[in-house]
């Protein structure tokens, strides 16, 4: 199947009132598992590569090209997206490698600097047909938009979208990154007000900390793209630990990465049906 752009997947979901799952790739097994879970659920999906993952691999190209290959081989629409890039040079590299969308994160900067930096990235990406997601939380919030307690103001969100021309907006509504428990308290009223304030799709980061019921409620309130990473990493690691506990003499990584990959695929399939019920 040809590579599907993120904007097409998100646009269709928004029109249908459903959500899109966007899951982070840490290595090849994650990419394979996410695509397999999407095929099982028969739903589109977004493979995301974060700047932290690029740093882990030492370069974007190997993990990006592997993810693109997995996406093209999938039997359901799969997009490949650069997630949480703070470096514009990395954005330009992603565009050159063929990624169809990027998330540029300047949310730690004061508002005016965030606008200026984001607008420059948007102009470059749009010249190359690439869709851009950005992030907005507290004005000048040095911890970023998903520091606990930070919230996105609807009026500011409207002004930010108009000033930058972004295609999607990640907003702070109560979730936080790297949560190990699924007990985040989302502000559904704020989500609805943000949905009314901006024409662009809204993105929920830190969704590993959100329960299934609240993920569904967030979609109903106005979210479209839902990012998940830590929840899948927990499933991956649990499966590795279980295999090694049962097989303490195991030395071949394929023997414990196979059940880990399967565990992630199951979680992806489940979450995709929560976000986009049939």
N, C-alpha and C positions, 0 to 999 in steps of 0.2 A: 504494500500500500504506500502511495506517495506520502511524504512528510506533510502533516497537517499544521497550519499556522495556529499559534495560540489564540490570535484574535478571532479566528473562525470558530474555534471550540468555545471560547468564552461568549461570543456573540450569540451563538445558537442556544447556549444554556440560559443566558439572560432573557432571551426572547421566550423561552419555555418556562421560565420561573424556577429553574433548577440550578444546582451547583456543579462546579467543576473541581475535581480533586487535582491538586498539584503537589507532587511528592518528591522529596529530595533524594538525589542520587549521590551516594558516597563512593561506590565502586561499581564494577560491572554487574555484580550479583543484584544490587539494588535496581539498576535499570532493567535487568531481565525480569525481576520479580514484579516490578510495577507494571510493566507491559503485560506480563502474564495475568496479573490480577485484573487489569482492564479488559483483557480478552475474556476472562471468566465472567465478569460482570456485564460484558458487552456495552461498555461505556467508554467515551473518550477520556484521555488523561494527559497530564502535563508532567514531563520529566524536568526536574529543576537541578541546576548545578550552582552551588553557592560559591562565593569568593573564598570562604573557608575551605571548601572542598578543593578548589583550585590550588590553594596554598598547601593542602595536604599532599596532593599529587605532584606538586612542583610546577605544574603548567596546566593550562586549560585544554590544550589541543587533544591530549590522549583521552581524557574522560568525555570531552565534548564529541569527538568523532565516534567513540564507542556508543554513546547515547544516541547519536543520530543514526547509527547503523541499527541499533535495537528498535528505534522508532520506525524506521523505514520497513523493517521486517515484520512489524506487528500487524495483526489482523483487525485491529480497531484503530481509530484515529489517535495518534500520539504526537504531541508537540514537545520541543526541547527549548528550555528557557533558562536564561542566566538569572540567578537569584541573589539578591542582596549584594550587588556590586557597588562598592564605594569608589572604585577607581575608574575614571572614564576611559583609560587606556584598555582596561579589561573589557569594557563594553565594546569598544571598537574591534578588539580581537574577536569577540564573540560574533559580531556582525560579519566579519571577514570569514569566519569558519562556517557560517550558514545557519546560525541559530536565528529563529524567527521572532524572538521576543527577548527583552531584557527587563530586569527590575533594577533601577538605579536608586540607591539609597543614600540621600543626602540629609536624612531627617535629624542627624545630630548637629547640623549647622543651624545658625540663626535663620529665621524665616526668609529674609531677603536673599541670603546666600544660597539657601536650599532652592529657592525659585530660580536664581540665576544659573546655578550649576545644572539643575534639572532641565531647564529650557534649552541649554546648550546641547545636552545629551539627546533630548527629544528631536531637535532640529537635525542633528547628525543621523539619528536612527531613521527618522521619517524620510530622509533623502535616500535611504537604502531599503525602504519598505519594511522596516522593523518596528514592531509594536512595543510600547514602553509603559511599564508600571513604575510608579514612584510611591513615596511614603510620606505621610504627614501626621505628626502628633502634636506634642507640646511645642509652643513657640520657643526656639532655642533650647529644646530639651536635650541636654548633653548625653543622656543615656539612651536617646533614640525614642521612637514613637511607641515602643512596647515596654518601656519601663513601667513597673506596676504603678497604677494610679493615674497614668497619663491618658488623656482622652483627646480625640480629634474634634475640633470645633466645626460645625457645619458651614458657617459663614466663611471661615478661613479656608475650608476645603473647596468651596465654590470658587473663591478668589484664586486659590492655588492652581486648580485645574484650568481656569481661564488664562492665567498668566503663563503656564508652562506648556499647555497643549498635550498633557499626558493622556494615554489611552485607558489607563486603569489606576485606581488609587487604593493603596494599602492604608487602612485607618486603624487607630487605636480605640478599641471599644471594650477592653477588659481582659484580653488574652495576653499571655507573655510567652516569650520563646523558652524552649527547653524545659517545659513543665513535665514532671514525671507522674503527676496525678491529674485526673480529668475532672477537676473541680473549679475551673475558671468561671467567674461570674460575668457574663456578657451583659452589656447595656443594650437591650433590644430596641428600646425607644430611640436611643441615639443612632443605632443602625438605620432605623426607618427615617429619621430626620436627615441623616447623611445621604440616604438613597434619594430623598426628595430634593436635596440641595445640589447634587451633581448628576450629570448625564452619563458619566463614565462608570463602568463596572467597579464595584467595591471588592477589595481583597481582604480576607481574614488571615493574618499571620498568627503564629503561636497556637495553631488549632489542635495540637497534640493534647493540650490541657482542657479541651472542650468535650463534653459528653456527646454521645450520639444524638440525644434528644435536643440538646442545645445547638448542635450543628444544623439540624433540620430547622430549628426555630430561627437561626441566624439567616439561613437561605430564605425562609419565608419573610423575614423582616427586610431583606434587601441585599444580602451578600451574594456574590457569584463565585469568585475564585477562592478556594480554601486550601491553605498551605499546611502540609503535615510532614514532619521529619522525625522528631524524637519518639513518637508513638511507634513508628515502624522500626526505629533502632532498638527499642525495648523488645519488640517481638523477635527481631533478628538475634539479639544477644541472648535472650531466653532460650532460643532453640539451640544455639551453639553450646551454652552451658549444659543444657539437658543432654545433648549428644555426648559431650565430653565426660559428664558424670556417669553415663551408662557405658562409655568406651574410654576408660582412662588411658589406655595405651595408644589411642588413635594419634596418628602423625600426619595423615594426608588431609590437607585443608578441604579438599573436595568433599570428604565424607561428612564434615560438619557444616560446610557452607551450603550444601544441598538442602538440608532441612531448614536452615536459616532463610534461604531464598524462598522456600515454599511457605514458611510462616509469614513472610512479608507479603507474598502474593495473596494469601488468604485475607490479611488485614486490608490490603488495597481493595480487593473485590468487595469486601463488606462495606468499607467507608464509601466507595463509589455508589453503592446502592442506597446508602443513607443520604448522600448528597443529591442523588438524582433517582428517586424511586420510579419504578416502572408504572 
